[in-house]
Amino acid sequence: MQSRMVDQAVLASPEGKALPAFEMQRESILSEAHEIASGEREQGFNPQSATLAPRIRAEESRFAVMGGAAAILIALGGAFLALRKNKAEFRARTGVERWAMVVLFAASLIAILTTLGILLSLLFESLRFFRLYPAQDFFFGTEWSPQMAIRADQAGSSGAFGSIPLMWGTFFIGAIIAMIVAVPLGLMSAIYLTQYAPARVRTWLKPILEILAGVPTVVYGYFAALTVAPIVRDFGLSIGITSASSESALAAGSVIGIMIIPFVSSMADDSIAAVPQSMRDGSLAMGATKSETIRKVLLPAALPGVMGGVLLAVSRAIGETMIVVMAAGLAANLTLNPFQSVTTVTTQIVGLLTGEQEFDSPKTLAAFALGLALFAITLLLNLIALHIVRRYREQYE
Amino acid sequence: MSERIFRGTGLAAISLSVLFLAFLLWNMGSKGIGGFTQYQAQLPIDFTKSDLFLDPATLKGPDARETVAGADLTTALSNAAQAAYGPYAAQLFSDAAVNKLTDDILANPNMLTGQSTLWLPVGSKIDVAAKGNGDPAAEKVVNMLQQKHAIHRAFNAQFLTGSDATDPSSVGVWGALKGSFYTILVTILLAFPIGVLAAVYLEEFAPRNRWTDAIEVSINNLAAVPSIIFGLLGLAVFLDVMNLPRSAPLVGGLTLALMTFPVIVIAGRNAIKTVPPSIRDAALGVGASKMQVTFHHVLPLALPGILTGTIIGVARALGETAPLLMIGMRAFVAAPPDGITAPATVLPVQIFLWSDEVDRGFIEKTSAAIIVLLLFMLLMNGLAIYLRNRFERRW
């Protein structure tokens, strides 16, 4: 603030009035003069900056003195107020605590404000989008090609925003391929860790497994694009699938699956631990072996909890961005072939919003409509999952 | 028999998961370790014969760097290389060598009056070829240099001190690290105090009513919202409505703070819950107010748990890419930011940008940057585990 006041004072002075009126020119002379005044350079390109420098130095010291005086005045005023209030019957603590309470409540309100902010900004921009583009075409259209035609005869640039191929790609990668990888591995890991592994092995293996969840997603994305995708493509070609692409649903989906293993494992861990010991003891007492107890008693009893955990994992997987951006590609195909390239909601949001941006074009607004759909789907999945998990916990309490 | 198969399947599942992790780390490590080194070539250069119009006497004071930058060092290097190694060597050096030569000249201006022999970093094409997977033309130059013992491998300090560049031989992670630092600083300064205060309110003071329920529901939902949605929020609110500067650590930090906040609240509430009621009763019994009990006794005892949760949340924010792409932090930034409103990029975004480059020299730089990022993650998670083991009390 002080530097702005200095600038204003300098510009008002006779030397400052002599400067050219064109703003950019004036600014550059001014910044040169600043550098000369502070000793960063010896002379500027413009001779005017040299005459300006002493004036800047003078104004700076003047404002420094004024600022110091103001600070002393404010401090004296505060001391005067404090001394007047300082009496035996003044309840300082209650006053402070009342304010502290207000601050605490305000801090927790941030949560509601953020949720409202997300909802309102997504809804508002989506409504603007649906004014430009019919909602039923967005939700039920099967063609996605967001490039707007610049010329009328341009091919492949129809500006179609049908979201079905995106929804399918998201579902195919996040809910099918990733879960085929993550659920068996996560579930069996949890069973081994909780039922078989000796305590010392468990204390080592569990944190190691957790590292998988802590690796940044951009690292997974690079790994998927550079290492996994070529392997998947070569494998596809070798078994005779000629359409195998270097950006495939299988590469992105399986890497997401690996990332989500620790999540599934810890959810399964919790649900198995929640099964009452009496059921386990009863089964063993009847003569069932350990694996029979796990398969016929523990797993069926823990199934609702595991299902809830899987739904939460799906919600994680479909919201995942970097892996699919780097490995899944941008081609909106409606295909069942895991070796082909598909695209997802998150990939398209990134694609639509990076690069040239005008806030009114349907391209930018479409990203918010996709965001709204993604938000609604993940919210729904989470609510269902939490409901299942809670019902299941109550059953055994 | 079926017992053993079942147990074996479990063991196989967890081994496979650990193997994936090992493969991932080994893959990044083996690809990236080369990015920390760089081949340098010997170059005899006669400054008196070059066309550099630089006078050692003028190379003093603050403007010296600009003066040297104004001289055509690139051509001088190319000519000297051709004089020493023949016409193949015209492309031997690139920006990295020019930077190094500029530093050398500034450190010792008298060098310009005579002849000297310097070790300078080679260009990216030659570097990639020397490391074993370049094109045949570059391989030829490398072989020729090796026969003359004029090339060796050295530590690449530029990678740790430089910023983004168009030439892979002179890129560095320092600019991105500084951007990450400013961004995370903003995130911690906002999310930690607000998160802890909200956790204290919800756990110690909140009455059971609709407001409290609404707050709890929104916190639990926010913790599960995909991170890219926070990026959309940041774009719509901070950039479009509030008109904050694009691609600045301030906006990135604000966006990540909103994302980290629910994580800290949840960790904070769990930590506060573990403090036994007897502590509160004892303090209340000697006449402390509810506020004093909370801030003098409960909060200090819960702090290690809160800190552990905070560090894990912040580590996640440090590795986050998608929301920052939304608010424009993907611009090409060639200088480290000098404040929270200057244009900046962060380390994960830098990795993403380099992974998109076609130049082969960027492959090992990307993996090397990933090693740096993973080291930071390891450091933070290690700190969290240490804090948990050292300070957490079992009541």
Interface residues (C-beta under 8 A of the other chain):
Chain A: E40 R41 E42 R93 E97 A100 M101 V103 L104 F105 A107 S108 L109 I110 A111 I112 T114 T115 G117 I118 S121 L122 F124 E125 P184 L185 G186 L187 M188 S189 I191 Y192 L193 Q195 Y196 L205 P207 I208 L209 I211 L212 G214 V215 P216 T217 V218 V219 Y220 G221 Y222 F223 A225 L226 T227 I258 I261 P262 T289 K290 S291 I294 R295 L312 S315 R316 I318 G319 E320 T321 M322 V325 M326 T346 I349 V350 L353 T354 F359 A367 F368 G371 L374 F375 T378 L379 N382 L386
Chain B: S2 E3 F6 R7 T9 G10 L11 A12 A13 I14 L16 S17 V18 F20 L21 L24 N27 M28 G61 P62 D63 P193 I194 G195 L197 A198 V200 Y201 L202 F205 A206 A214 I215 S218 I219 N220 N221 L222 A224 V225 P226 S227 I228 I229 F230 L232 L233 L235 A236 V237 D240 L258 F261 P262 V265 S289 M291 A315 R316 L318 G319 E320 T321 A322 L325 M326 R330 P348 V349 I351 F352 S355 I363 T366 S367 I370 L373 L374 M377 N381 I385
